[in-house]
Structure formats: C-alpha cells, structure tokens
Amino acid sequence: MCCLFGLIDYGHSLTVKQKERLISALAVSAEDRGTDATGIAYNSRNRLQVYKRPWPAHFMSFHIPQNTSVVMGHTRMATQGKAGRNYNNHPFLGYVQGSPFALAHNGVLYNDHILRHNLRLPSTKIETDSYIGVQLIEQKDALDLNSLRYMAEQVEGSFSFTVLDASDNLYIVKGDNPLCLYRFPTIGLYIYASTESILKAALRRFCLCRKQYETVQLHCGDILRINAFGQTAYGQFDDSSFYPCQPLWQAPAYSGKPYRTHLDEIKAVAAMFGYTPEDIDAMAEQGLTPEDLEDWLYSRNF
C-alpha cells in the first residue's frame, strides 16, 4: 500500500512557495502509507520532470518552478522491487507518439509478468509491478480515456492510478483502492490523496481548512481527466474483476477471471507486520471496512 497525492492549481491562485508548502504537506501526511520512497512529477517550460528518491517524504526538499500548476506525487511502501534502486520508484516515465507521461500506482498487481510475456512487451530492468501500466499505455501509443480503459482492464490486482501528460492533463483511474479528491472552486484548486484522513491532515498543515471545498465523488470503474483549466471529462472501465470494499465472503459470484479485492491487498501487507489473513478476516467480520483496517494497521506500525 502506497499513497497517491497531488494538486492542480488551475486558478493560478497559489504562489510558488505556497505550492511547495502544500506539496510538502501532502507528501509528509502521505508517509502514513509509505516511507520507502517519495516522488513527484510536473511540467515546466514544456518539459515533463520526475523527481524521486528512496527517502521518506520528510527528507525531501521540493522545488517547484514558478510556471508549474499541476503536480502528481507518490509515497511508496515497497512490495516488489527494491526501493534503493531508484528506477523501481514512482512516478514512472513512459512515451506515446514521442511525448512523455508519468504514472503512479497505489496497490498490488499480480499479473505483470504474465502480461509482459503474453503481449510480448519489452523486458525491463524495472522490477516494480506497477510499471506494467506504463507498458500497456505505450502499447496503444496513445494516452487518453480509451488507452487507460484498456490498461485498467488488463491488469489484475488492486489499484488506483494517476497519470500526468506533457500538456498538464491529470488522469485518475479509480479502482478498488481509495482516493479522495477535493475541489476549492473559489480559488481554482484541486487536491487529492489516497485517503481523506491524509488529505485533511495535509490541509491542517497547510492551514487550508477554512477554505470552502467540495468532494468530487469517484467510484470504482471511473476514469477522470482534469486539464490545466480545471475542466473534466469522464470515462469508464469494466470493474467486474473485483468488488471494492467488500469482504471476500460477501462478494458476488463471478465466473470470469479470478478477482482480487482491497481486502486481499491488506492481508498481503499485514503479513509483513506479523498479522495473519485470519487476523484480518476476524476484524472484518466485526464490521471494520478495508479503510478502517488500513488505518489501524498503519497506526500500529508507523
């Protein structure tokens, strides 16, 4: 489990120092879900930049150019691919039609090796399962709602993705992993993080709590594009291969490919901290949602 975070200052209401402080607040708050690596992606002077290091967010120093209005970030808890090898960390760079894009992922994918073999995708030194998302987009040689739908329907596991292109279009692909998006209409600002608690903690650090905001509802299967002017467009992908926020014994029968749930991912990560799948099932049976279990797990181990 990792954390996605970022901002879109489409109203150009923030100074460069304010953007740096807000990104820092989001990143440090996002340490609740990962301290193995931290990275951001942004555009400056028509160039897509990625800055990432195998460090916790509070060790990072973010310097955002004056003309940057969209920043996409990630904090990582490594599950596949050593964080010390910085190429394994998010965001990842890809190219379509000669133009770069950056991708970040929260979740665990299980079929990256199978897809790479079956679709004859190029071999790579990058060991992280998330990188298959980049390769699937590159295979279509396009970054749009259709290529993102293709990518989301090919991968198996738990996920939410964010993708930033060279024209400051930010895409959110909402799978079964949480993501919370706020819009501040009076100042022209979007901010997001993987959980609402992280987002609110960042707002307190940045002293933005008193500004009026609205929650943008995102559901499993949604693909949202937000451009540099704050305008939105929606797409959909088939999410029937998993059933978000439901314990396995409550998920409806499914006759296609095996599905994974948010609870599966929590069980896999909990094992790293000494908790068994039975421990997680017992707490879920008591009524705890996957988000409750996630907050509990991280509060005890960070």
C-alpha positions as CSV (number, residue, x, y, z in Angstrom):
1,M,0.0,0.0,0.0
2,C,1.3,3.4,-1.1
3,C,-0.2,6.9,-1.4
4,L,-1.1,9.0,-4.3
5,F,-1.3,12.8,-3.8
6,G,-1.1,15.9,-5.8
7,L,-2.6,19.3,-6.8
8,I,-4.0,21.2,-9.8
9,D,-3.8,24.9,-9.4
10,Y,-6.0,25.8,-12.4
11,G,-6.9,29.2,-10.9
12,H,-3.2,30.1,-10.5
13,S,-4.0,31.3,-7.1
14,L,-1.0,29.9,-5.2
15,T,2.5,31.3,-5.2
16,V,5.4,29.0,-5.9
17,K,6.2,28.9,-2.2
18,Q,2.6,28.0,-1.4
19,K,2.7,25.2,-3.9
20,E,5.9,23.9,-2.5
21,R,4.5,24.0,1.1
22,L,1.3,22.3,0.0
23,I,3.1,19.5,-1.8
24,S,5.4,19.0,1.2
25,A,2.3,18.9,3.5
26,L,0.6,16.3,1.3
27,A,3.8,14.2,1.0
28,V,4.6,14.2,4.7
29,S,1.0,13.3,5.6
30,A,1.2,10.6,3.0
31,E,4.0,8.9,4.9
32,D,1.3,7.1,6.8
33,R,1.1,4.8,3.8
34,G,4.7,4.5,2.8
35,T,8.2,5.8,3.7
36,D,10.4,3.7,1.4
37,A,10.5,6.3,-1.4
38,T,8.9,9.6,-2.5
39,G,8.5,11.1,-5.9
40,I,6.7,13.9,-7.8
41,A,6.1,14.7,-11.5
42,Y,5.4,18.1,-13.0
43,N,5.7,20.1,-16.2
44,S,7.9,23.1,-16.5
45,R,8.7,25.0,-19.7
46,N,7.2,22.3,-21.9
47,R,9.2,19.5,-20.2
48,L,7.9,16.8,-18.0
49,Q,10.1,16.4,-15.0
50,V,10.2,13.5,-12.4
51,Y,12.0,13.9,-9.1
52,K,12.1,10.8,-6.9
53,R,14.4,9.5,-4.2
54,P,14.4,6.3,-2.0
55,W,13.7,8.5,1.1
56,P,10.8,9.3,3.4
57,A,8.9,12.4,2.4
58,H,10.1,14.4,5.3
59,F,13.7,14.1,4.0
60,M,12.7,15.5,0.6
61,S,13.1,19.2,-0.5
62,F,10.5,20.1,-3.1
63,H,11.4,23.0,-5.5
64,I,8.6,23.6,-8.0
65,P,9.1,26.1,-10.9
66,Q,7.0,29.2,-11.0
67,N,5.1,28.2,-14.1
68,T,4.1,24.7,-12.8
69,S,0.4,24.4,-12.0
70,V,0.0,20.6,-11.8
71,V,2.0,18.2,-9.5
72,M,1.5,14.5,-9.2
73,G,3.0,12.7,-6.2
74,H,3.6,9.3,-4.6
75,T,4.9,7.8,-1.4
76,R,5.9,4.2,-1.5
77,M,5.9,1.1,0.7
78,A,7.9,-1.3,-1.4
79,T,6.3,-4.7,-2.1
80,Q,8.1,-5.6,-5.3
81,G,11.3,-4.1,-6.5
82,K,13.9,-2.7,-4.1
83,A,13.3,1.0,-3.3
84,G,17.1,1.5,-3.1
85,R,17.2,1.1,-6.8
86,N,15.6,4.4,-7.7
87,Y,14.3,3.3,-11.1
88,N,11.9,1.0,-9.1
89,N,10.2,4.0,-7.5
90,H,7.2,6.1,-8.7
91,P,6.4,8.0,-10.7
92,F,7.5,6.1,-13.8
93,L,8.1,7.7,-17.2
94,G,6.6,6.5,-20.4
95,Y,6.3,7.8,-24.0
96,V,3.4,7.8,-26.5
97,Q,3.9,9.3,-30.0
98,G,7.2,10.8,-28.8
99,S,5.6,12.6,-25.9
100,P,6.3,11.7,-22.3
101,F,3.9,10.9,-19.5
102,A,4.3,9.9,-15.8
103,L,2.4,7.2,-14.0
104,A,2.0,6.4,-10.3
105,H,0.1,3.5,-8.8
106,N,-1.3,2.6,-5.4
107,G,-2.0,-1.2,-5.0
108,V,-0.5,-4.5,-5.9
109,L,-0.7,-6.1,-9.3
110,Y,-0.4,-9.8,-9.8
111,N,-0.2,-10.5,-13.5
112,D,2.5,-8.1,-14.7
113,H,4.9,-10.9,-15.7
114,I,2.1,-12.8,-17.4
115,L,1.1,-9.7,-19.4
116,R,4.6,-8.9,-20.4
117,H,5.1,-12.5,-21.7
118,N,1.7,-12.9,-23.4
119,L,1.6,-9.5,-25.0
120,R,5.3,-9.6,-25.9
121,L,6.1,-6.4,-24.2
122,P,9.7,-5.3,-23.9
123,S,11.8,-6.7,-21.0
124,T,12.8,-4.0,-18.4
125,K,15.2,-3.7,-15.5
126,I,12.3,-2.1,-13.5
127,E,11.1,-4.8,-11.0
128,T,8.0,-2.9,-9.7
129,D,4.7,-4.5,-10.7
130,S,3.2,-1.0,-11.4
131,Y,5.4,-0.5,-14.4
132,I,3.2,-2.8,-16.5
133,G,0.7,0.1,-16.5
134,V,3.3,2.3,-18.4
135,Q,3.9,-0.5,-20.9
136,L,0.3,-1.2,-21.6
137,I,-0.3,2.5,-22.4
138,E,2.8,2.6,-24.6
139,Q,1.5,-0.5,-26.4
140,K,-1.5,1.6,-27.5
141,D,0.8,4.5,-28.4
142,A,-1.8,6.9,-27.0
143,L,-2.7,8.4,-23.7
144,D,-6.4,9.0,-23.5
145,L,-9.6,7.6,-21.8
146,N,-9.6,4.6,-24.2
147,S,-6.0,3.6,-23.6
148,L,-6.4,3.9,-19.9
149,R,-9.5,1.8,-20.0
150,Y,-7.5,-0.9,-21.9
151,M,-4.8,-0.7,-19.2
152,A,-7.2,-1.0,-16.3
153,E,-9.0,-3.9,-17.8
154,Q,-5.8,-5.8,-18.5
155,V,-4.2,-5.7,-15.0
156,E,-5.3,-7.9,-12.2
157,G,-4.9,-6.9,-8.5
158,S,-5.9,-3.9,-6.5
159,F,-5.2,-0.4,-7.8
160,S,-5.8,3.2,-8.3
161,F,-3.6,5.1,-10.9
162,T,-2.7,8.7,-11.6
163,V,-1.2,9.7,-14.9
164,L,0.2,13.1,-15.9
165,D,0.9,14.0,-19.6
166,A,3.1,16.7,-21.0
167,S,0.1,19.0,-21.5
168,D,-0.8,19.1,-17.8
169,N,-3.8,16.7,-18.2
170,L,-4.0,14.7,-15.0
171,Y,-5.9,11.3,-15.3
172,I,-7.2,9.4,-12.3
173,V,-8.1,5.7,-12.8
174,K,-10.1,4.7,-9.8
175,G,-10.0,1.0,-9.0
176,D,-10.8,-0.6,-5.7
177,N,-8.1,1.3,-3.8
178,P,-9.2,4.5,-2.1
179,L,-8.7,8.0,-3.5
180,C,-10.2,11.3,-2.2
181,L,-10.4,14.4,-4.4
182,Y,-11.3,17.9,-3.2
183,R,-12.1,20.9,-5.3
184,F,-11.8,24.5,-4.0
185,P,-14.0,26.4,-6.5
186,T,-13.4,29.9,-5.2
187,I,-9.6,29.7,-5.6
188,G,-9.5,27.3,-8.6
189,L,-7.7,24.4,-6.9
190,Y,-7.9,20.6,-6.8
191,I,-6.0,18.5,-4.3
192,Y,-6.1,14.7,-3.8
193,A,-4.7,11.9,-1.7
194,S,-5.3,8.2,-1.3
195,T,-7.4,8.7,1.9
196,E,-9.4,11.5,3.3
197,S,-7.6,11.4,6.6
198,I,-4.3,12.1,4.8
199,L,-5.9,14.9,2.8
200,K,-7.3,16.5,5.9
201,A,-4.0,16.2,7.8
202,A,-2.3,18.0,4.9
203,L,-4.9,20.8,4.9
204,R,-4.3,21.3,8.6
205,R,-0.5,21.5,8.0
206,F,-1.1,24.0,5.2
207,C,-3.8,25.9,7.0
208,L,-6.3,25.5,4.2
209,C,-9.0,24.0,6.3
210,R,-11.2,27.1,6.4
211,K,-11.5,27.4,2.7
212,Q,-14.7,26.1,1.2
213,Y,-14.3,22.9,-0.7
214,E,-16.4,20.1,-2.2
215,T,-15.7,16.4,-2.5
216,V,-15.5,15.1,-6.1
217,Q,-17.1,11.7,-6.0
218,L,-15.1,8.9,-7.6
219,H,-16.3,5.3,-7.9
220,C,-14.6,2.1,-8.8
221,G,-14.5,1.9,-12.6
222,D,-14.2,5.7,-13.1
223,I,-11.6,7.4,-15.2
224,L,-11.4,11.1,-14.7
225,R,-9.4,13.6,-16.7
226,I,-8.7,17.1,-15.3
227,N,-7.0,19.5,-17.6
228,A,-4.9,22.6,-16.7
229,F,-8.0,24.8,-16.8
230,G,-9.9,22.6,-14.3
231,Q,-12.2,21.1,-16.9
232,T,-13.2,17.5,-16.5
233,A,-14.0,14.5,-18.7
234,Y,-15.1,11.0,-17.6
235,G,-14.6,7.5,-18.9
236,Q,-15.4,4.1,-17.5
237,F,-13.7,0.7,-17.4
238,D,-15.1,-2.8,-16.6
239,D,-14.6,-3.3,-12.9
240,S,-16.3,-6.7,-12.6
241,S,-13.0,-8.4,-11.9
242,F,-13.0,-7.1,-8.3
243,Y,-15.6,-5.9,-5.9
244,P,-14.3,-3.0,-3.8
245,C,-14.8,-2.6,-0.1
246,Q,-16.4,-6.0,0.3
247,P,-15.0,-8.9,2.3
248,L,-14.5,-12.0,0.2
249,W,-17.4,-13.9,1.8
250,Q,-19.8,-11.1,0.7
251,A,-18.6,-10.7,-2.9
252,P,-21.0,-12.0,-5.5
253,A,-20.1,-15.0,-7.6
254,Y,-18.0,-14.3,-10.6
255,S,-17.4,-16.7,-13.4
256,G,-14.6,-15.0,-15.3
257,K,-11.0,-14.4,-14.2
258,P,-10.2,-14.6,-10.5
259,Y,-10.8,-11.3,-8.8
260,R,-8.8,-9.6,-6.1
261,T,-10.2,-7.1,-3.5
262,H,-8.9,-4.3,-1.4
263,L,-9.0,-6.8,1.5
264,D,-6.7,-9.1,-0.4
265,E,-4.1,-6.4,-0.5
266,I,-4.4,-5.6,3.2
267,K,-3.9,-9.2,4.0
268,A,-0.7,-9.4,1.9
269,V,0.7,-6.2,3.5
270,A,-0.4,-7.2,7.0
271,A,1.7,-10.3,6.8
272,M,4.8,-8.1,6.6
273,F,3.9,-6.8,10.1
274,G,3.2,-10.2,11.6
275,Y,-0.6,-10.4,11.2
276,T,-2.2,-13.4,9.5
277,P,-5.0,-13.3,7.0
278,E,-7.2,-14.9,9.7
279,D,-6.5,-11.8,11.9
280,I,-7.7,-9.5,9.2
281,D,-10.8,-11.7,8.5
282,A,-11.7,-11.7,12.2
283,M,-11.6,-7.9,12.3
284,A,-13.6,-7.6,9.0
285,E,-16.2,-9.9,10.5
286,Q,-16.6,-7.4,13.4
287,G,-17.6,-4.8,10.8
288,L,-14.4,-3.0,10.0
289,T,-14.2,-1.8,6.5
290,P,-10.9,-2.2,4.4
291,E,-10.3,1.6,5.0
292,D,-10.7,1.0,8.8
293,L,-8.3,-1.9,8.7
294,E,-5.8,0.1,6.7
295,D,-5.8,3.0,9.2
296,W,-5.5,0.5,12.1
297,L,-2.6,-1.3,10.5
298,Y,-0.6,1.8,9.8
299,S,-1.3,3.5,13.1
300,R,0.2,0.4,14.9
301,N,3.3,0.2,12.7
302,F,4.4,3.7,11.9
